[in-house]
Amino acid sequence: MNFDDEIFSSVARPGETLGSLGHWIRLLRQRRNWTLPMLAKKSGVPVSSISRFERTGQISTAGMMRILQALGELDGLAAVV
């Protein structure tokens, strides 16, 4: 089981799931050596929204989709859903 699988399989409550999703997004961004402003530019989502998402998991569905698309992970979400 890889780290991404662990995040989603170990979560029991919706709030924890959102927090885990934000943490996963931060890891994806960091693995690409992207800063928050870089991801904001590529996704069209404000830096403040991305930062809040990474910390709390709170973001609009549209914002999350734009971030996932910018990171090249939109297909990964489809596989999970």
Residue frames relative to the residue before (quaternion, step in Angstrom):
aa qw qx qy qz dx dy dz
M 1.0000 0.0000 0.0000 0.0000 0.00 0.00 0.00
N 0.2757 -0.7672 0.5512 0.1778 3.60 -0.79 0.94
F 0.7416 -0.4324 0.2726 0.4345 3.56 -1.30 0.22
D 0.6405 0.5337 -0.3327 0.4406 3.59 0.91 -0.89
D 0.6505 0.5011 -0.3146 0.4762 3.61 0.97 -0.80
E 0.6373 0.5459 -0.3249 0.4363 3.58 1.00 -0.85
I 0.6222 0.5536 -0.3479 0.4305 3.57 0.94 -0.88
F 0.7623 0.4023 -0.2196 0.4569 3.55 0.72 -1.03
S 0.6860 0.4867 -0.3080 0.4445 3.62 1.02 -0.58
S 0.7054 0.4732 -0.2743 0.4507 3.60 1.12 -0.50
V 0.5825 0.6085 -0.3604 0.4006 3.58 1.25 -0.02
A 0.2178 -0.8156 0.5276 0.0953 3.57 -0.83 1.00
R 0.8001 0.2664 -0.1252 0.5227 3.62 0.92 -0.83
P 0.6498 -0.5472 0.3577 0.3877 3.62 -1.12 0.60
G 0.6489 0.5181 -0.3267 0.4513 3.61 0.92 -0.82
E 0.6500 0.4956 -0.3084 0.4867 3.55 1.04 -0.76
T 0.6156 0.5468 -0.3449 0.4507 3.58 1.03 -0.74
L 0.6647 0.4951 -0.3065 0.4680 3.58 0.90 -0.90
G 0.6477 0.5113 -0.3154 0.4686 3.58 0.96 -0.81
S 0.6506 0.5073 -0.3088 0.4732 3.56 1.01 -0.79
L 0.6311 0.5263 -0.3306 0.4642 3.56 1.02 -0.76
G 0.6462 0.5083 -0.3164 0.4732 3.58 0.98 -0.80
H 0.6425 0.5163 -0.3135 0.4715 3.57 1.00 -0.82
W 0.6358 0.5274 -0.3178 0.4654 3.58 1.00 -0.85
I 0.6400 0.5161 -0.3243 0.4679 3.60 0.97 -0.83
R 0.6354 0.5197 -0.3316 0.4651 3.60 0.96 -0.83
L 0.6587 0.5050 -0.3163 0.4593 3.60 0.90 -0.86
L 0.6394 0.5179 -0.3278 0.4642 3.59 0.95 -0.82
R 0.6567 0.5082 -0.3064 0.4655 3.57 0.94 -0.90
Q 0.6890 0.4877 -0.2799 0.4573 3.57 0.87 -0.93
R 0.6128 0.5492 -0.3454 0.4510 3.61 1.05 -0.70
R 0.6915 0.4403 -0.2636 0.5085 3.57 1.17 -0.60
N 0.3777 -0.7375 0.4603 0.3186 3.57 1.35 -0.10
W 0.3725 0.7029 -0.5022 0.3391 3.55 1.02 0.90
T 0.3658 -0.6868 0.5825 0.2349 3.53 -1.13 0.72
L 0.6729 -0.4604 0.3693 0.4459 3.57 -1.27 0.16
P 0.6669 0.4898 -0.3299 0.4545 3.65 0.86 -0.81
M 0.6166 0.5378 -0.3556 0.4518 3.61 1.04 -0.64
L 0.6745 0.4728 -0.2976 0.4827 3.58 0.90 -0.90
A 0.6165 0.5468 -0.3443 0.4499 3.58 1.03 -0.75
K 0.6652 0.4991 -0.3030 0.4654 3.58 0.92 -0.87
K 0.6975 0.4798 -0.2721 0.4574 3.58 0.91 -0.90
S 0.7587 0.3951 -0.1997 0.4780 3.58 1.06 -0.74
G 0.3888 -0.7164 0.4881 0.3119 3.56 1.13 -0.59
V 0.5417 0.5804 -0.3999 0.4579 3.57 1.30 0.30
P 0.5148 -0.6661 0.4347 0.3199 3.63 -0.80 0.92
V 0.6220 -0.5555 0.4097 0.3696 3.56 -1.16 0.72
S 0.6557 0.5252 -0.3271 0.4327 3.60 0.88 -0.89
S 0.6557 0.5037 -0.3135 0.4670 3.61 1.02 -0.74
I 0.6497 0.5015 -0.3193 0.4737 3.58 0.98 -0.80
S 0.6408 0.5268 -0.3222 0.4561 3.57 0.95 -0.88
R 0.6569 0.4965 -0.3059 0.4779 3.60 0.92 -0.90
F 0.6320 0.5379 -0.3227 0.4551 3.58 0.99 -0.85
E 0.6831 0.4866 -0.2925 0.4593 3.57 0.85 -0.93
R 0.7023 0.4690 -0.2644 0.4657 3.60 1.04 -0.73
T 0.8406 0.2185 -0.0564 0.4924 3.57 0.87 -0.98
G 0.4485 -0.6790 0.4579 0.3579 3.56 1.20 -0.51
Q 0.5646 0.6157 -0.3765 0.4005 3.58 1.28 -0.02
I 0.3042 0.7053 -0.5892 0.2505 3.54 -0.77 1.15
S 0.5572 -0.5746 0.4593 0.3854 3.57 -1.21 0.37
T 0.6237 -0.5313 0.4110 0.3997 3.55 -1.23 0.44
A 0.6440 0.5237 -0.3241 0.4539 3.59 0.95 -0.83
G 0.6526 0.5106 -0.3134 0.4639 3.59 0.96 -0.83
M 0.6491 0.5119 -0.3169 0.4650 3.56 0.94 -0.86
M 0.6570 0.5120 -0.3156 0.4545 3.58 0.93 -0.85
R 0.6538 0.5042 -0.3169 0.4667 3.61 0.97 -0.79
I 0.6385 0.5143 -0.3250 0.4714 3.58 1.02 -0.76
L 0.6626 0.5026 -0.3046 0.4643 3.57 0.88 -0.93
Q 0.6427 0.5148 -0.3243 0.4655 3.58 1.00 -0.79
A 0.6522 0.5163 -0.3127 0.4585 3.60 0.94 -0.88
L 0.7060 0.4440 -0.2510 0.4914 3.58 1.07 -0.76
G 0.4679 -0.6885 0.4402 0.3365 3.59 1.25 -0.12
E 0.5602 0.6308 -0.3589 0.3992 3.58 1.23 0.48
L 0.3527 0.7563 -0.4938 0.2444 3.59 1.18 0.22
D 0.6359 0.5150 -0.3245 0.4744 3.61 1.04 -0.70
G 0.6130 0.5561 -0.3408 0.4459 3.57 1.09 -0.67
L 0.6311 0.5152 -0.3301 0.4768 3.55 1.05 -0.71
A 0.6314 0.5343 -0.3326 0.4530 3.58 0.96 -0.84
A 0.6476 0.5223 -0.3232 0.4510 3.60 1.03 -0.72
V 0.6701 0.4935 -0.2895 0.4728 3.57 1.12 -0.70
V 0.7124 0.4728 -0.2538 0.4523 3.57 0.98 -0.87
